[in-house]
Amino acid sequence: MSNHVFVCNSEPAAGFGTFENAEFADGSFRLSQYAGCYMLSGSYTTPEIPAPAFRALLGSWNAATPPHTHVALQVRVGTDSRWSDWMSFGSWGTFQRRQSLPQQGCETDFAMLTGDIVQINAPSGAQFFQLRICLATDDIHSTPFVHLFSASVEPLLAERTTGDALHHRCVPVPAYAQMNRDPRLADELCSAVSITMLMNRWGEDLIPEEVAHAQYDFAAGYHNRCFIPAVAGSFGYESYCVFADIAALKKEIKAGFACGVRLSCADTPDAAAQTGLPLLEGSQDCAEGRFVVVRGFETQADGTEYVIVNDPHASDDAAVERRYRLDQFDAAWCGDACLVHGKVPSHRIAPPERVAAELRPAEQRGEYALYVRGEHIPLPADFCEKDGRCTGTVCYTIRDEHAYATAAHKHFYYTDISASGNVLLDTEALPAGTRITVYLIGESCRTAVADLTL
């Protein structure tokens, strides 16, 4: 099966589409200017794009969205006789409230978009689609920059193939476990941990909680497939979602690219019998839509093929690296993948920020006040949790003499904010002179980082 993916990331790829208050310049779509000021909104609409008859469509985008700007990808699908209405994958902006929309269309309609995927309800599927990327700003001196947007369709007659066996081909990817991360988030972190691994292998030094809060969908949580490549794009990486098969994953690995996939599986025969999910021997839980990183393939002497993965559902980093039998993996795989093809430095225009901060002892014992550029910043007491939802993470590491490949490999301790708006640090058991690094990660995509010597 081929990917059947359309990627628009250059002026030739834009073809004969329609610009409205927008332009393509210096490698990205942006708002047009008039008298030195950017238009408040604009769009680019592709021509009608033919495709093999398909039953589903995934959309993706990579954009730099400075404060007060956002983008939205819209789609409509069609046959020879009719078109659906335009539907939106929601609003994306690094420094704004990011959210998908309620279901658009219903089961009696020709097509409907639910969160992150378009489903076609006609037995013969759809044969055309059209995309529109919308750009908007509340600041006439600032514009979003869209570096890429794409769509991948799942053909009705798709035949998943496994391709030629690979003796041993593996891409190095750092391994992080999700279950030793922020206890408020650990169960929800599989996609954020996976995309952190995929970015950090290219030299980034992110921690998973930063990525989780940056990709959060205020309407649907942490598992919106559109927002996973979008957050990678905000850091300057080329990333998009595709429908694929094992042969396509092998092609990615041979080209040197690891990728993320979703699995729905059971970890024991009894669990498989009870849930009806495929058995995946060696997995550590029973789950639907769990995100893992595919980083290689190998073939044993008896011809049995295995998929080499980083499965973040583990309590420690050493247990993340696993291998699954290819036939069981293929049965458990949901059939889509998030590709990450490396970093484009010029695209890193307005990524989530880290801000250098200072912590000073407060009047209350065990509390430390936050200062940024000498200004005291009181924190809300519900910084970490509000209305039962994790809204921020406060954590720290203790400096030691060990050399870590990435900061995410270090052991993290998790704490909270006091009623007085200060960082709580239980440091009595630590000897004087201990050096720690504290991270305050919120929904604003600005992480305060402070070094403190006790």
Disulfide bonds with the S-S distance in Angstrom:
none
